[in-house]
Amino acid sequence: MGNALLQSIVVVDMSTNASVEYSRAPYAAPAHPRDVSTIAILGAGRVGTALARGLVEAGFDVRVAGPGNPDQISLIVEVVAPGAQALSAADAVAGADLVIVAVPLHKIATVDPSLLNGTLVVDVMNYWEPIDGHIPRFAEAPEGTSAIVARMFPGAQVVKTLNHIGYHDIESDRREPGDVGRRALAVASDHAEAAATVMMVIDKLGFDPIYAGDLADGVVLEAGGGVFGVRLDRDGFVGLLDEGRAR
């Protein structure tokens, strides 16, 4: 892994004054997180709307954008993610602290890279050949698909997470911090502060965040990887990551 990791870090949620300690080296948060209040989600499918619902409940201002006119998704968003706003992609991203890209990977070219310049981007996408078709650059990507996404959005800081959990589990598996068996999710990025920021969001969403390393390390989170779709608490998840690194 390319980033030097701290042995421990205490993150203080300024809205509640509660502190969360990420102290499981070498899986601790690698830097101090940025403040996040507004989150844009590009993609109004099952994953995007499930995340929108959970993030609204977690206290974030959530904006959802589909591929076209926001009026086309406004009713869907109102019904399945009450409290979220349906906006155009440009309006959703403008001023957002974090942008989640949740479109089918074969439609990634529909996302305007210029919209994401200077943003923190969370890549929750997976390459599914039966759905996406055969796309050589994704099918033959030893460094993982998120490394390719990062090159497509050179002005953004890309973080990989939430691709290794089913959309239906995003709501059902959420737990309060400290709950026994709280499910763990991994975060990978080449940018330390961006990774720590997304870890804080994951924690607020209801999961134990684990720093998995750089984007290339995130290949283990993809379909066929050792932790894909696996429901484990923090200790169990760390064990699988250790096994993956030993191979």
C-alpha positions in Angstrom: 0.0 0.0 0.0 1.3 3.4 -0.9 -0.1 5.5 2.0 1.6 5.7 5.4 -1.1 4.8 8.0 -1.6 6.2 11.4 -1.8 3.8 14.3 -5.0 5.4 15.5 -7.2 8.4 14.9 -10.1 9.9 16.8 -12.8 11.5 14.7 -15.2 13.9 16.4 -18.6 14.4 14.9 -19.1 18.1 15.3 -22.9 17.8 15.1 -23.1 15.5 18.2 -19.7 15.9 19.8 -19.4 12.1 19.7 -16.0 10.6 19.0 -15.2 7.6 16.9 -11.8 5.9 17.1 -10.4 4.1 14.2 -7.6 2.3 15.8 -7.2 -1.1 14.1 -3.8 -0.6 12.4 -3.0 -1.2 9.6 -6.7 -0.6 8.7 -7.1 2.7 10.5 -8.3 5.9 8.8 -5.2 7.4 7.1 -6.0 11.0 7.7 -8.4 13.5 9.2 -11.8 13.6 7.3 -13.4 16.6 5.8 -16.8 17.8 6.9 -19.7 16.4 4.8 -23.2 17.6 4.8 -24.4 17.4 1.2 -24.1 14.3 -0.9 -24.9 14.0 -4.6 -25.8 10.6 -6.1 -25.5 10.1 -9.9 -27.8 7.2 -10.6 -31.4 6.7 -9.6 -31.5 2.9 -9.9 -31.7 0.4 -7.0 -28.3 1.1 -5.6 -28.6 4.9 -5.9 -32.0 5.1 -4.3 -31.1 2.7 -1.5 -28.1 4.8 -0.7 -30.2 8.0 -0.9 -32.7 6.6 1.6 -30.0 5.5 4.1 -28.0 8.7 3.8 -31.1 10.9 4.4 -31.9 8.8 7.5 -28.3 9.3 8.5 -28.8 13.1 8.5 -27.2 14.1 5.1 -28.7 16.5 2.6 -29.0 14.2 -0.4 -29.5 15.0 -4.1 -30.2 12.4 -6.7 -29.7 12.8 -10.5 -30.8 10.5 -13.3 -29.6 10.5 -16.9 -32.0 13.2 -18.1 -34.6 15.7 -16.9 -35.0 15.5 -13.1 -38.8 15.4 -13.5 -38.4 11.9 -14.9 -37.2 10.6 -11.5 -38.8 13.1 -9.1 -41.7 10.7 -8.2 -39.4 7.7 -7.7 -37.1 9.7 -5.4 -40.1 11.1 -3.5 -41.5 7.6 -2.9 -38.4 5.5 -2.2 -36.1 8.1 -0.7 -38.3 10.7 1.0 -36.3 13.8 1.9 -33.9 13.5 -1.0 -34.1 16.0 -3.9 -34.3 15.0 -7.6 -32.0 17.4 -9.6 -30.1 17.6 -12.8 -26.6 16.2 -12.6 -25.0 19.6 -12.7 -27.3 21.0 -10.0 -26.8 17.9 -7.8 -23.0 18.1 -8.0 -22.8 21.9 -7.5 -21.7 22.5 -4.0 -21.9 18.9 -2.9 -19.2 17.7 -0.5 -19.2 14.2 -1.9 -20.4 12.6 -5.2 -21.5 9.0 -5.4 -21.4 7.5 -8.9 -23.9 4.7 -9.1 -24.6 4.2 -12.8 -24.2 0.9 -14.7 -20.6 0.7 -15.6 -21.3 0.4 -19.3 -22.9 3.8 -19.0 -20.0 5.5 -17.2 -19.2 7.5 -20.4 -22.5 9.4 -19.9 -21.0 11.0 -16.8 -19.4 14.3 -17.7 -15.8 14.3 -16.2 -15.8 18.1 -16.1 -18.7 18.0 -13.6 -16.5 16.1 -11.2 -13.4 18.3 -11.3 -12.3 19.1 -7.8 -14.8 16.7 -6.2 -14.5 13.6 -4.0 -16.1 10.8 -6.0 -17.3 7.5 -4.5 -17.2 4.7 -7.0 -19.8 2.0 -6.0 -19.9 0.4 -9.5 -19.2 -3.2 -10.5 -18.4 -4.7 -13.8 -21.0 -7.3 -14.7 -20.4 -8.8 -18.1 -23.9 -10.3 -18.5 -25.3 -6.7 -18.0 -22.4 -4.5 -19.2 -21.3 -6.6 -22.1 -17.7 -7.4 -22.8 -15.7 -4.2 -22.1 -12.0 -5.2 -22.5 -10.6 -2.3 -20.4 -12.7 -3.4 -17.4 -12.6 -7.2 -18.0 -8.8 -7.1 -18.2 -8.0 -4.7 -15.3 -5.6 -6.3 -12.8 -5.5 -3.1 -10.9 -9.3 -3.1 -10.6 -12.0 -1.1 -12.3 -11.8 1.9 -9.9 -8.3 2.6 -11.1 -9.7 3.0 -14.6 -12.6 5.1 -13.3 -10.0 7.4 -11.6 -8.2 7.9 -14.9 -11.6 8.8 -16.6 -12.1 11.4 -13.9 -8.7 12.9 -13.6 -9.9 16.0 -11.7 -11.5 14.0 -9.0 -10.3 12.1 -5.9 -11.8 8.6 -6.3 -12.7 6.3 -3.4 -13.9 2.8 -3.9 -16.5 1.4 -1.4 -20.1 0.1 -1.2 -19.7 -2.0 -4.3 -19.3 -5.2 -2.2 -22.7 -5.0 -0.4 -26.0 -5.7 -2.0 -28.4 -2.8 -2.4 -31.0 -4.7 -0.4 -28.5 -5.0 2.5 -27.8 -1.3 2.7 -30.9 -0.8 4.8 -31.3 -4.1 6.5 -27.7 -4.4 7.8 -27.3 -0.9 9.2 -26.4 -0.8 12.9 -25.5 1.7 15.5 -21.8 2.1 16.5 -20.8 -0.5 19.0 -23.6 -3.0 18.2 -22.4 -6.6 18.4 -21.9 -8.0 14.9 -22.1 -4.6 13.2 -21.2 -5.2 9.5 -17.9 -4.0 8.2 -17.3 -2.3 4.8 -14.0 -1.5 3.2 -12.8 1.8 1.7 -9.9 2.1 -0.8 -8.4 5.2 -2.3 -5.1 6.8 -3.4 -6.1 9.9 -1.4 -5.7 9.7 2.3 -8.1 12.5 3.3 -10.7 11.4 0.8 -10.6 7.8 2.3 -10.9 9.1 5.8 -13.9 11.3 4.8 -15.7 8.4 3.2 -15.0 6.2 6.2 -16.8 8.8 8.4 -19.8 8.7 6.0 -19.8 4.9 6.1 -19.8 5.0 9.9 -22.8 7.4 9.9 -24.6 5.2 7.4 -24.4 2.3 9.9 -21.4 0.2 9.1 -17.9 -0.2 10.5 -15.4 1.3 8.0 -12.1 -0.4 7.3 -9.3 1.2 5.3 -8.3 -1.3 2.7 -5.5 0.7 1.1 -5.0 2.2 -2.3 -7.4 1.8 -5.3 -5.4 -1.1 -6.6 -5.8 -2.8 -3.2 -9.6 -2.4 -3.7 -9.6 -5.1 -6.4 -10.4 -7.6 -3.5 -13.7 -5.8 -3.1 -14.9 -6.6 -6.7 -16.9 -9.6 -7.9 -14.7 -12.7 -7.3 -12.7 -11.0 -4.6 -12.4 -12.4 -1.2 -14.8 -10.0 0.6 -17.3 -9.4 -2.1 -20.8 -9.9 -0.7 -19.5 -11.3 2.5 -21.4 -10.2 5.7 -18.8 -10.0 8.5 -18.1 -7.9 11.5 -14.9 -5.9 11.7 -12.6 -8.6 13.0 -13.8 -11.2 10.5 -13.5 -8.7 7.7 -10.0 -7.8 8.7 -9.1 -11.4 8.7 -10.2 -11.9 5.1 -8.3 -8.8 4.1 -5.2 -10.2 5.7 -5.7 -13.5 3.9 -6.0 -11.6 0.6 -2.8 -9.7 1.2 -0.9 -13.0 2.0 -1.7 -14.5 -1.4 
